[in-house]
């Protein structure tokens, strides 16, 4: 008889944790119909390839700097919750002036410049609260249910993002066909604003325990870098930063490739984008159970190589059904990678140091994302139109898939160099890699059925039949 499950269920139903789940759902709606379409909005305003890169990187770099500012000043705040509320409200408020840009200034460089400024405010407000939110939620979620809780939360947020993304894409496609795309953006950005305000309402229901930090528990970014050769957490940070450098090399240009080069309508762009989101929604909870049982590092060992392959697959075919298959695979490996990398921080860092460590990781990631995107934008402008090797000549129809291939190479190199350098930090059940691969190849995305990634077939199961452990636990 399992005597711990009722206690875990009771902990998962705590008021703060319920508020965290509902806040996450509202935040996801904002992401699905707001942040997801900021890139296409920039393209609609006729941003150039280089400007698309700046829109994707400069705001994130400023957000990373604000993470550092928020972390180093956190001990001055009496209430972590109030700081989070202020940042979230400011972030949501930026959607209204963004939505009005095409009505006030039309399309062109001026509108793109104003959009860049507003996105900097948006990411700055978000960044200033990220380490503080991580510090607070780390204190509120018990360690023994962390994987399941965030897996459950991420599954609901993934579903909400998926629904919001598809509805917003439908609205945009409808208004674009009528020649009034700017009205479509006004509607979806207004919904994003309202969703973030609802998120603020749920954030206000978080418990706000007192936060104390002693001088011995503080350390500067320079000290963080100096200790990095001997710090397990720092080695993890540099691994994630190197992966994000490779991701940023290509990430701003997938929307540009689909909307400009392939000339996808908003409906097809939304479908391709949404497939990854729905896959993440179906698999987050499963990855959470695996990370609780076998450790976050074991998940990273598997998914790190998986995310490196993703951009290279875009070279095979531009057909929408093929891209949907790629996005299914992408959503699966990225859900595991993002959940494991987020939870690794909670395991590797003590609560008093968590905010600074999150901020320093954000700072490293911010610079890596900025450098990666600038490098990708420069490469997109200067790569030759054809490539030759002896008698073999390759002349791609579009240059951006070459950027995707280089991005994959960078991720593979980063994984090979950095992934072996850090280790799991908590006691976990051992499992060999081939056994883990078999387990994750037969996932349970919906209750009552198992889906095989190898055969593509669903099969039913009864409680107790599954060799992964209790089949109904935490569902």
N, C-alpha and C positions, 0 to 999 in steps of 0.2 A: 504493500500500500504506500502511495506517495503522499507523505505528510507535508511536503513543502508547497505543493501546487495551490492550495487554498490561500496560503499567505501571499504567494506571488500574484495570484489573481486579485487579491485585496489591494496589493501595492499598485498594480496596474490601474485600478479603479480610483486611485487617490484623486482629489479634486484638481490639483496642479497638473497631474499627468493627463487627465481628461481635457483640461484647458490646453495643454501642449499639443494634443492630437487635433483639437478643433482649430487652434491657431495655425497648425501646419496645413490643414485643409484649406483654410482661407488664403494663406500665403501661397499655396500651390495654385489656386485659381488666379491669383495675381500673376504668377509666373506663366501659367498657360495662356492667358489672353493678354498679358502685358509684356513682360520681359522677353518672352520667346519671339515676339514680333517686333522688337526694337531694331534688329538687323534688317528684316524686310522693310521696315518703315524708313530706315536710312536709304535703302535701295530705291524705294518709292520717291524719296526726296532727291534722287539722282546723285547719290554719293559715288565717288570714283572708287576704284579698287583700293587705293591707298587710304582713302577716307573711311572705307568700310573697316579696314584694319585698325585705324585709329579709334573708331567708334567701339570696337571690340576690346581695345587694350588700354587706352588712356584712362577711361573711367575705372577699370578694374585695378590699374596701378594706383590710382588715388584711393580707391577703396582699401587696398592693402596697406597703404600708409596710414589711413584712418584706423585700421585695426590696431596698428602699433600705438597710435595716439590713445585710443580707447583703453588698451591694456595697461599702459604705463600710468594712466591716470585713474584706474579703477578704484584704487584704494582711497581715493579722495571722495568717492561717491558714497553717500549713506545708503542709497537705495539702488540696487542694480536694476530693479524693475522699471523705475522711472526713466533711467537712461535708455533702456530698450524701447520703452513706449515713445519717447521723443524721436529716436532714430527711425522707428517704424512709421510713425505719422509723417515725418518729413519725406521719407522714401515714397510713400503712397501719394503724397501731394504733388510730386513732380509729374505724374501722369497727365494732369489737366493741362498745364502749359505745353507739354509735348503734343497732346492731341490737337491743340489749336494752331500749331506751327504752319501747316499748309494753308490754313484759312487766313492767317495774318501775313505770311511772307511768301507763300507759294512754294515751289520747289527750286532747289539750287543751293549754291555754296552757303548763303546766309542761313537758310533753314538748317542745313547740315551742321553749321557752326553752333547754332543755338541748341540743336539736339545734343551735340557733344557736351555742351556746358551743362545741360539738364541731366544728362546721363552721369556726368561726373558728380553732381549733387546726389543723384539717386544711389550710385555705388558708394559714395562717401558716407551717406547716412546709414547704409546697410553695413559697411565695413566697421564703422564706429561701434556697432552693437554686437558684431559677431563674437568677439572674445568674451564679452560680458554675458551674452546669451549662453554660450557654451559653458561658462563658469557656473551660471545659475542652473541650467538644466542638468549639468553633471552632478550638482548637489541634490537635485530633486529626484533623479531616477536611480533607484537602488542598483548596485553593481550586478547583482545576481539575475536581473531581468533585463539588463541593458540591451543585449542583442535582440531579444524578442520584442521589447518595447519599440526600439527604433525600426526594426523590421516591420512591425505592425503599423507604426506611424508613417514610414516611408511608403508602405503599400497603399495606404489611404491617400497620401499626398500624390502618389503616382497616378492613382485613379482620377483624382480631382484635376491634376494637370492635364491628363489625357482628355477628359471631357471638356475642360475649358479650352484647350488647344483646338479641338475639333470644332466646337461651336464657334469660336473666334474665326477659325479658318473659313467656315461656312459663311459667316457674316461678311468677311473680307471678299470672298469670291463673288458673293451676291452683289455687293456694291461695286466691285471692280467691273463686273459685266455690264453694270448700268453706267459706267464711266464716273463713278463717285467713290473711288477708293478712300479718299480723305475722310468721308463720312463714316466709312466702315472702321477706320482707325480711331475716329472719335468715339465710336460706340464701345469698341473693345477696350480702349484705354480708360474709359469712364468706368467700365465694369472692374478693371484692374484696380482703380482707385478705391471703389467701394469695397472690394474684397480685402484690400490691405487695411482699410479702416475697421472692417469686421475682425481682422486679425489683431488689430490693436485692442479691440474690446476683449478678446480672449487672453491676450497677453496680460491685461490688467488683473486677471484672475489668478495669475501665478502666485504661489507663495514667495515671499521675499526674505529669506533668512539672512541674518547679519553675516557680512563677509569681513573676515579679518586676515591680515597678512602681516607677517613680521619682516623686519629688514633682512633677516637671513634667507627669507624665501623669495626675495627679489633679485633679479639679475638683468644686466643690460644685453642688448643685441650683440654687442662686441664680445661679451662674455659667452654668450650662446655660441657664437662662431668659434671662439677660442677653444671651447670644450668639445666641439663637434667631432674631432677625430676619436674621442673616447665616449661619446654619447650615443646610446642606442636610438633615442628619439631623434637626435639631429640627423643621423644617417637615414632614418625614415623620412624626415622632412626633405632632405636633398633628393631622395628617390622620387617622392611625389612631385617635387619641383621640376626635376628633369623630365618626368612624364608630362607635366603640364606645359613645359617648353615645347615638347613635340606636339602636344594637342593644339596649342595656340598657333603653331606654325601653319595649321590648316583650318582650324575651327571656324574662323570668321568667314571662310570662303565657301562652305558647303551651301549656304543659302544663296550666295551669289552665283554659284555654279548651277543650282537648280532653277533659280528665277531668271537669270540673265542668259546663261549659255544654253541650258536645256529648254528654256522658255516654258517651264511648268506654270500652269495657273495656280492661284492660291490654294485651290482645292487639292491638287495633286501634291503641292509642297506640304500641306498640312497632313495629308495621309502618310507621306514618307516620314515626316518628323514625328507623327503620332505613334507610329509602330514601335519605335524605341521606347517611348513613354509607357505604352500599355504593357510591353514586355517587362519593363522595370516594375510596374505595378503588380504584375503577376508573380514576380520572383523575389521581391524584397524580403518578404516574411521568411521564405525558405532560406535565403542567404543568412538572415539573422539567426535562425536556429543552428545552422552549420557553424557560424562564427562563435556562438556561445559554447558549442560542443568541442570544436576542433581548433579554435583560435583564429584571430584575424590575420596573422601572418600566413597561415596555410591558405586562406582564401586569396590573399594578395599574390602568393606564389603561383596560383592558377590563373587568376584574372589579369595579373600584370602582363603576362604574355598574350592573353586574349585581346586586351585593348590595343596592343601594339599592331595586331593584324588588321584591325577594323578599317583604317583609311586606305590600305592597299587594295582591299576588295572593291573599292569604288572604281578601279581602273578597268574591271572586267566588262561591264556593260552599263549604259545609261538607262536601260529599260526600267520603268517604274516598278514592275513586279520583282525584278532582281534587287532593286534598291530596298524594297520592303523586306526581302529576305535578309539582306545585310543589316538592316536596322533592327530586325528581330535578334540577330546574333549580338549586335552592338548593345542593345538594351539589356540583354542577359549578362554579358560580362561586365558592363559598366555598373549595373546594379550591385553586383558582388564587390567590385573594386571600391565604389564610393562608400558603401556601407562599412566594409572592413577598414578602410583608411580612416573614416570618421571615428569608428569605435576604438581603433588602435590608440588614438590620442587619449581617450578616457582611461584606458588600461595603463598607458606608459607614463602618465604624468599625475602627480599628486594634486588634489584640488586647489591648494593655494597657488600653485604655479601654472594651473591650467590656462588661465586667461592669457598670460604672457606667452606661453608656448603656442597657443592657437594664433596669437597675433604675429609671433615671429615666423610661424609657418605661413601665415597669410602674406607676410612681407616677402618671404622667399618666393612663394608662388606668384605674387603680384609681379615681381621683377622678371621671373621666368616667363610668365604669360606675355608681358610686354615685349621682352626681347624675342620670344618665339614668334609673335604675331608680326612684329616689325620685320624680322628676318623672312617670314613667309611672304609678306607684302612686297619686300624688295625682290625676292626670288621670282614672284609672279610677274613683276614688271621687267625683269632682266633675263629670264631663262630663254634659251633659243627656241625657235619654233619647231626644230627638228633635231633628232639625236641619231648619231651614226656610230656603228661599231663594225669596222671592216666594210664588208659589202652590205651589211644590214643597216637599213635606215628606218627610223621610226618618226613619223610626223603626226603627233596627236591632234585630234580635231580641236581640243581645247587644252590650254596650258594648266588649268587648275588641278586636273587629276594628277599631274606630275608633282604638284605641291602635296597632294594627299600621299603619294608614294614616299616622298622624302620624309613626311611626318611619321609614317610608319617605321621607316628606318631609324629615325631618332628615338622613337619609343622602344624599339628593340634593343638599341645600344644602351639606353638608360636602364632598361630592365636587366640586361646582362651584367652591367657594371654595379648598380646600386642595390638591387634586390637581395643579393646574398649577404649584404653587409650588416643587416639588422636582424633581430630575432624576436620571437614571441616573448611576452613579459609576464604572462600568468600561466598557471598550471592548466593544461588542456589534455583532452584525450588524444593519444597519438593515432595517426592514420597515414598510410602510404599514399603517395600522389596518385598512383593509378586507381586506388580504391576511391579516393575523393573524386577523381574524374568520372568514375562510373556512377557515383552517387549523384553528382550534379548533372549527369547526362540523362537521368531519369527523375525529373523534377515533378513536384505536385503543385502546379500553378492554381488549381481550383480544388476545393474540398471534394473528396470522393473519387479522384482520378489521378493517374500518374501519366506524365507526358514524356516520351523518350525522344531526346534530341537526335538519336541515331536512326530510329525507325519512323519517327513522326507520328506515332500511334498513341492514343489514349487507352488506358485500361483501368478498370475499376479495382478498388481494394476495400477490404473490411478492416475495421479497427483491430490492431494487433498483428496483421499480416505483414506490415511493412518492416523491413529489417533496419530502417533508420531509427527505430525507437518508437515511443508512443505516438500514434498517428494523430490523435486529436489534441495533443497538448498545446495549449496556447492558441487554439483556433477558435 
